Amino acid sequence: MPPSPFVPADFDVPTTFSGPGFRLEPLGPEHNASDHAAWMSSIGHIHDTPGFRARRWPPAAGMSPEENLADLRRHAEEFRTRTAFAYAVLAAGEGEDEGEDEGVGDGEVIGCVYLHASRTGDGTAQASSWVRADRAALDKPLYEAVSAWLAADWPLGTVRYEPR
């Protein structure tokens, strides 16, 4: 039996959000090259990021671009079926203002944000995020902006998201 959506059917899931130095858009196959490069260059940093310390992802040996593409297709399908939401964190382009939802930025993946039902089955949501090692200074501003966004714009009760 497929997982149930964890947001109400009448909730319009946001497809963009911007914060200081970044913007989010749904993570999908179109991000494969940039996403793969981002996390492959930062495996150690991601493993040191709150929310990833005890996880098996990313694999220490990495993955091939083809394996990453399959993973991105899975994330896109979860987004489509509303069972989980993965966002690419993109570098904000020149001239984009904080909080502005328009503009294309430079399209470079510099991290990801994940949102799904908690695996504990207690009705809470689980959020996690990572940024590339060379963008480590963005980790706390991303955490703070996403935390505020989830509280203000998403129909979720308790959200577990390890603080920075």
Backbone as CSV, one residue per row, in Angstrom:
resi,resn,N_x,N_y,N_z,CA_x,CA_y,CA_z,C_x,C_y,C_z
1,MET,0.846,-1.180,0.000,0.000,0.000,0.000,0.888,1.238,0.000
2,PRO,0.663,2.164,-0.945,1.515,3.362,-0.996,1.288,4.260,0.219
3,PRO,2.321,5.016,0.593,2.166,5.934,1.729,1.090,6.976,1.440
4,SER,0.456,7.428,2.498,-0.583,8.454,2.362,0.049,9.831,2.312
5,PRO,-0.594,10.752,1.596,-0.117,12.142,1.646,-0.122,12.616,3.098
6,PHE,0.826,13.453,3.448,0.843,13.914,4.835,0.491,15.388,4.977
7,VAL,-0.006,15.984,3.905,-0.586,17.322,3.975,-2.004,17.217,3.427
8,PRO,-2.902,18.087,3.875,-4.284,18.018,3.398,-4.379,18.177,1.876
9,ALA,-5.392,17.542,1.299,-5.592,17.578,-0.157,-5.795,18.993,-0.677
10,ASP,-6.355,19.877,0.143,-6.630,21.240,-0.329,-5.457,22.209,-0.087
11,PHE,-4.350,21.707,0.435,-3.178,22.558,0.670,-2.383,22.683,-0.617
12,ASP,-2.137,23.932,-1.042,-1.300,24.190,-2.212,0.157,24.134,-1.768
13,VAL,0.827,23.051,-2.105,2.220,22.868,-1.704,3.074,23.915,-2.401
14,PRO,3.832,24.695,-1.644,4.688,25.715,-2.255,5.730,25.100,-3.197
15,THR,5.923,25.753,-4.318,6.939,25.292,-5.274,8.125,26.241,-5.333
16,THR,8.105,27.257,-4.496,9.248,28.159,-4.413,9.240,28.855,-3.056
17,PHE,10.409,29.172,-2.614,10.602,29.933,-1.381,11.993,30.524,-1.463
18,SER,12.138,31.761,-1.046,13.448,32.412,-1.073,13.824,32.930,0.300
19,GLY,15.106,32.905,0.561,15.646,33.417,1.805,16.982,34.089,1.520
20,PRO,17.714,34.420,2.563,18.976,35.149,2.393,20.043,34.314,1.670
21,GLY,20.244,34.622,0.390,21.279,33.969,-0.396,20.867,32.682,-1.074
22,PHE,19.587,32.322,-1.001,19.138,31.073,-1.604,17.678,31.171,-2.033
23,ARG,17.295,30.197,-2.837,15.881,29.970,-3.114,15.667,28.477,-3.238
24,LEU,14.458,28.042,-2.964,14.104,26.634,-3.036,13.188,26.388,-4.221
25,GLU,13.325,25.214,-4.822,12.384,24.721,-5.806,12.369,23.206,-5.681
26,PRO,11.280,22.558,-6.113,11.226,21.102,-5.978,12.429,20.428,-6.637
27,LEU,13.011,19.486,-5.922,14.168,18.740,-6.399,13.710,17.688,-7.395
28,GLY,14.359,17.643,-8.535,13.972,16.665,-9.543,15.114,16.300,-10.464
29,PRO,14.833,15.462,-11.460,15.856,14.984,-12.381,16.641,16.090,-13.084
30,GLU,16.019,17.237,-13.285,16.705,18.346,-13.952,17.879,18.881,-13.143
31,HIS,17.955,18.533,-11.867,19.041,18.990,-10.995,20.182,17.982,-10.896
32,ASN,20.123,16.895,-11.639,21.036,15.782,-11.415,22.512,16.184,-11.383
33,ALA,23.010,16.826,-12.408,24.447,17.131,-12.461,24.861,18.036,-11.309
34,SER,24.103,19.093,-11.065,24.462,20.055,-10.029,24.277,19.470,-8.628
35,ASP,23.199,18.704,-8.416,22.960,18.067,-7.131,24.058,17.045,-6.834
36,HIS,24.370,16.224,-7.806,25.403,15.200,-7.633,26.735,15.850,-7.268
37,ALA,27.114,16.880,-7.988,28.367,17.581,-7.701,28.341,18.197,-6.303
38,ALA,27.196,18.750,-5.910,27.100,19.423,-4.606,27.332,18.451,-3.459
39,TRP,26.585,17.363,-3.437,26.740,16.486,-2.273,27.990,15.622,-2.354
40,MET,28.425,15.241,-3.551,29.655,14.447,-3.664,30.870,15.237,-3.159
41,SER,30.845,16.558,-3.321,31.961,17.385,-2.864,31.901,17.670,-1.369
42,SER,30.829,17.214,-0.708,30.594,17.633,0.676,30.160,16.499,1.594
43,ILE,30.495,15.269,1.272,30.029,14.121,2.055,30.386,14.263,3.530
44,GLY,31.626,14.565,3.841,32.033,14.718,5.235,31.283,15.835,5.935
45,HIS,31.125,16.959,5.263,30.391,18.096,5.833,28.933,17.720,6.099
46,ILE,28.313,17.025,5.169,26.911,16.626,5.356,26.800,15.676,6.546
47,HIS,27.709,14.729,6.671,27.673,13.809,7.807,27.838,14.536,9.140
48,ASP,28.448,15.711,9.141,28.610,16.507,10.356,27.447,17.468,10.592
49,THR,26.488,17.508,9.688,25.348,18.428,9.778,24.262,17.824,10.666
50,PRO,23.690,18.612,11.589,22.587,18.094,12.393,21.494,17.503,11.487
51,GLY,21.022,16.332,11.885,20.012,15.636,11.107,20.589,14.580,10.184
52,PHE,21.906,14.599,9.987,22.548,13.628,9.094,23.617,12.805,9.810
53,ARG,23.901,13.129,11.050,25.008,12.479,11.752,24.825,10.972,11.894
54,ALA,23.632,10.509,12.089,23.404,9.073,12.280,22.827,8.403,11.034
55,ARG,22.798,9.111,9.931,22.191,8.562,8.717,23.208,7.854,7.837
56,ARG,22.677,7.025,6.967,23.513,6.317,5.995,23.665,7.109,4.702
57,TRP,22.955,8.214,4.583,23.078,9.067,3.408,23.791,10.345,3.812
58,PRO,24.675,10.839,3.001,25.110,10.263,1.735,26.080,9.112,1.952
59,PRO,26.074,8.157,1.028,27.013,7.044,1.183,28.453,7.547,1.088
60,ALA,29.290,7.069,1.975,30.680,7.521,2.019,31.397,7.305,0.692
61,ALA,31.032,6.264,-0.037,31.660,5.975,-1.327,31.014,6.744,-2.478
62,GLY,29.967,7.498,-2.178,29.292,8.246,-3.219,28.344,7.378,-4.025
63,MET,27.846,7.928,-5.115,26.957,7.224,-6.039,27.300,7.686,-7.442
64,SER,26.939,6.895,-8.402,27.126,7.296,-9.789,26.060,8.339,-10.150
65,PRO,26.286,9.102,-11.200,25.251,10.035,-11.656,23.932,9.321,-11.979
66,GLU,23.999,8.106,-12.476,22.787,7.346,-12.796,22.019,6.980,-11.525
67,GLU,22.743,6.573,-10.481,22.089,6.266,-9.204,21.471,7.521,-8.605
68,ASN,22.174,8.650,-8.724,21.641,9.907,-8.217,20.371,10.285,-8.968
69,LEU,20.372,10.097,-10.289,19.198,10.407,-11.098,17.999,9.579,-10.646
70,ALA,18.194,8.312,-10.354,17.095,7.470,-9.860,16.572,8.013,-8.532
71,ASP,17.478,8.475,-7.668,17.089,9.062,-6.393,16.273,10.334,-6.606
72,LEU,16.691,11.165,-7.539,15.960,12.403,-7.820,14.582,12.110,-8.419
73,ARG,14.487,11.091,-9.242,13.173,10.697,-9.780,12.246,10.253,-8.648
74,ARG,12.783,9.533,-7.674,11.993,9.110,-6.514,11.508,10.332,-5.733
75,HIS,12.400,11.297,-5.504,11.989,12.515,-4.794,10.894,13.250,-5.554
76,ALA,11.006,13.344,-6.869,9.987,14.027,-7.678,8.648,13.299,-7.582
77,GLU,8.670,11.982,-7.583,7.427,11.197,-7.463,6.801,11.392,-6.086
78,GLU,7.613,11.414,-5.037,7.089,11.680,-3.694,6.438,13.058,-3.628
79,PHE,7.058,14.049,-4.263,6.487,15.395,-4.284,5.146,15.357,-5.009
80,ARG,5.109,14.689,-6.161,3.882,14.609,-6.960,2.755,13.940,-6.175
81,THR,3.080,12.889,-5.424,2.064,12.165,-4.661,1.847,12.740,-3.257
82,ARG,2.599,13.795,-2.920,2.424,14.518,-1.661,2.771,13.683,-0.438
83,THR,3.658,12.713,-0.607,4.068,11.869,0.509,5.348,12.359,1.173
84,ALA,6.115,13.177,0.480,7.332,13.800,1.003,7.700,14.926,0.044
85,PHE,8.472,15.876,0.546,8.821,17.044,-0.260,10.308,17.318,-0.147
86,ALA,10.992,17.225,-1.282,12.420,17.532,-1.331,12.588,18.779,-2.191
87,TYR,13.371,19.710,-1.687,13.638,20.960,-2.389,15.128,21.096,-2.648
88,ALA,15.461,21.531,-3.844,16.834,21.930,-4.144,17.040,23.315,-3.546
89,VAL,18.166,23.503,-2.876,18.563,24.826,-2.407,19.467,25.377,-3.500
90,LEU,19.012,26.436,-4.135,19.759,27.038,-5.237,20.378,28.348,-4.800
91,ALA,21.560,28.618,-5.303,22.213,29.896,-5.027,21.369,31.001,-5.626
92,ALA,21.103,32.035,-4.844,20.353,33.183,-5.353,21.198,33.899,-6.386
93,GLY,20.567,34.306,-7.466,21.282,35.010,-8.529,21.484,36.464,-8.197
94,GLU,22.317,37.085,-8.962,22.556,38.516,-8.798,21.242,39.270,-8.940
95,GLY,21.009,40.211,-8.055,19.829,41.051,-8.139,18.603,40.467,-7.469
96,GLU,18.665,39.200,-7.006,17.527,38.642,-6.297,17.562,39.142,-4.871
97,ASP,16.425,39.577,-4.400,16.318,40.083,-3.038,15.877,38.978,-2.099
98,GLU,16.274,39.102,-0.846,15.858,38.170,0.183,14.342,38.120,0.217
99,GLY,13.803,36.910,0.263,12.371,36.742,0.385,11.630,36.872,-0.928
100,GLU,12.298,37.229,-1.989,11.641,37.391,-3.275,11.492,36.031,-3.933
101,ASP,10.281,35.710,-4.426,10.032,34.407,-5.010,10.232,34.382,-6.511
102,GLU,10.554,35.462,-7.128,10.730,35.496,-8.579,12.216,35.444,-8.917
103,GLY,12.502,35.188,-10.168,13.882,35.152,-10.628,14.391,33.729,-10.683
104,VAL,15.361,33.507,-11.505,15.840,32.147,-11.699,17.125,31.855,-10.960
105,GLY,17.755,32.838,-10.359,19.028,32.589,-9.685,20.024,32.060,-10.691
106,ASP,21.080,31.456,-10.206,22.034,30.897,-11.155,21.819,29.407,-11.359
107,GLY,20.824,28.816,-10.658,20.472,27.429,-10.868,21.414,26.413,-10.260
108,GLU,22.459,26.860,-9.577,23.431,25.949,-8.992,22.887,25.381,-7.684
109,VAL,22.821,24.052,-7.581,22.388,23.413,-6.341,23.501,23.564,-5.313
110,ILE,23.138,24.121,-4.173,24.103,24.289,-3.087,23.658,23.552,-1.829
111,GLY,22.551,22.815,-1.929,22.052,22.041,-0.805,20.677,21.501,-1.090
112,CYS,20.068,20.913,-0.071,18.715,20.379,-0.187,17.986,20.519,1.134
113,VAL,16.655,20.571,1.042,15.760,20.557,2.190,14.798,19.400,1.967
114,TYR,14.564,18.611,3.019,13.663,17.461,2.944,12.584,17.609,4.008
115,LEU,11.360,17.263,3.652,10.228,17.331,4.569,9.385,16.084,4.354
116,HIS,9.134,15.345,5.432,8.330,14.124,5.330,7.719,13.816,6.688
117,ALA,6.780,12.885,6.681,6.190,12.437,7.935,7.268,11.733,8.743
118,SER,7.237,11.933,10.031,8.205,11.285,10.903,8.054,9.770,10.806
119,ARG,9.154,9.082,10.797,9.123,7.622,10.736,8.646,7.004,12.051
120,THR,8.501,7.810,13.089,8.023,7.308,14.374,6.521,7.033,14.346
121,GLY,5.828,7.574,13.347,4.388,7.349,13.240,3.570,8.126,14.251
122,ASP,4.173,9.150,14.857,3.462,9.908,15.890,2.770,11.162,15.355
123,GLY,2.680,11.295,14.039,1.983,12.436,13.441,2.825,13.687,13.292
124,THR,4.073,13.638,13.680,4.925,14.812,13.518,5.563,14.794,12.129
125,ALA,6.086,15.930,11.762,6.815,16.052,10.501,8.302,16.097,10.820
126,GLN,9.098,15.661,9.873,10.553,15.669,10.011,11.125,16.538,8.905
127,ALA,11.953,17.506,9.262,12.638,18.352,8.285,14.136,18.173,8.473
128,SER,14.859,18.248,7.381,16.314,18.224,7.441,16.840,19.020,6.258
129,SER,18.058,19.488,6.393,18.667,20.257,5.311,20.176,20.142,5.393
130,TRP,20.807,20.332,4.260,22.259,20.375,4.191,22.653,21.409,3.146
131,VAL,23.854,21.908,3.281,24.441,22.794,2.273,25.832,22.284,1.958
132,ARG,26.318,22.658,0.790,27.674,22.286,0.391,28.683,22.812,1.399
133,ALA,29.800,22.104,1.517,30.852,22.504,2.470,31.325,23.925,2.217
134,ASP,31.428,24.327,0.946,31.909,25.684,0.664,30.832,26.745,0.876
135,ARG,29.649,26.341,1.290,28.550,27.269,1.633,28.112,27.060,3.077
136,ALA,28.996,26.522,3.912,28.652,26.182,5.298,28.058,27.356,6.072
137,ALA,28.450,28.567,5.769,27.915,29.742,6.469,26.418,29.916,6.219
138,LEU,25.883,29.273,5.187,24.452,29.375,4.871,23.610,28.407,5.693
139,ASP,24.227,27.456,6.373,23.478,26.427,7.078,22.502,27.015,8.105
140,LYS,22.970,27.893,8.969,22.088,28.452,9.999,21.026,29.377,9.403
141,PRO,21.351,30.295,8.473,20.293,31.113,7.875,19.246,30.270,7.125
142,LEU,19.675,29.197,6.479,18.727,28.300,5.811,17.818,27.654,6.842
143,TYR,18.394,27.110,7.900,17.615,26.499,8.975,16.590,27.492,9.552
144,GLU,17.023,28.698,9.850,16.127,29.686,10.446,15.007,30.085,9.487
145,ALA,15.338,30.315,8.220,14.322,30.713,7.236,13.332,29.587,6.976
146,VAL,13.826,28.364,6.821,12.937,27.228,6.560,12.070,26.945,7.780
147,SER,12.627,27.034,8.974,11.832,26.830,10.193,10.673,27.814,10.257
148,ALA,10.943,29.090,9.988,9.889,30.111,10.008,8.859,29.855,8.910
149,TRP,9.317,29.474,7.713,8.426,29.176,6.586,7.505,28.008,6.915
150,LEU,8.042,26.946,7.471,7.216,25.791,7.810,6.172,26.157,8.854
151,ALA,6.558,26.953,9.849,5.623,27.358,10.892,4.533,28.276,10.353
152,ALA,4.882,29.160,9.433,3.926,30.160,8.943,3.055,29.668,7.796
153,ASP,3.611,28.855,6.905,2.919,28.575,5.643,2.512,27.124,5.423
154,TRP,2.887,26.225,6.295,2.564,24.815,6.106,1.582,24.366,7.186
155,PRO,0.633,23.474,6.847,-0.352,22.988,7.821,0.184,21.792,8.620
156,LEU,1.250,22.031,9.350,1.895,20.966,10.098,1.790,21.271,11.583
157,GLY,1.733,20.239,12.377,1.777,20.416,13.825,3.223,20.545,14.249
158,THR,3.695,19.569,14.947,5.069,19.546,15.414,6.004,19.175,14.271
159,VAL,7.066,19.953,14.119,8.093,19.658,13.112,9.403,19.430,13.854
160,ARG,10.004,18.287,13.628,11.344,18.011,14.172,12.357,18.436,13.119
161,TYR,13.228,19.344,13.527,14.257,19.868,12.624,15.406,20.260,13.523
162,GLU,16.493,19.524,13.473,17.596,19.744,14.404,18.182,21.146,14.256
163,PRO,18.230,21.884,15.366,18.731,23.266,15.327,20.195,23.361,14.935
164,ARG,20.533,24.542,14.456,21.924,24.858,14.105,22.457,25.765,15.166
